[in-house]
Amino acid sequence: MDLNGIMAVNLRRTRHGMNMSQEELAHRCGLSTRYIGDIERGKKSASLTVLGLIADALGVEPAELITRKPDPAVD
């Protein structure tokens, strides 16, 4: 999986864990809901600036969004 895919999975997992909608995240970041959705589907790459905005809005370190995590379904 490439970094776009890793970020897509981590972003979706983190956002869902916070019970936050794409709309709320987009509002907190000052981005469009469509752009957040495209990042979550791996269709768009996030720049470092956008990575930072998203991480700040979620209250996590940027590295949390681009670090490969073990797949619980595989264990």
Secondary structure, 3 states (H helix, E strand, C coil): CCHHHHHHHHHHHHHHHCCCCHHHHHHHHCCCHHHHHHHHCCCCCCCHHHHHHHHHHHCCCHHHHHCCCCCCCCC
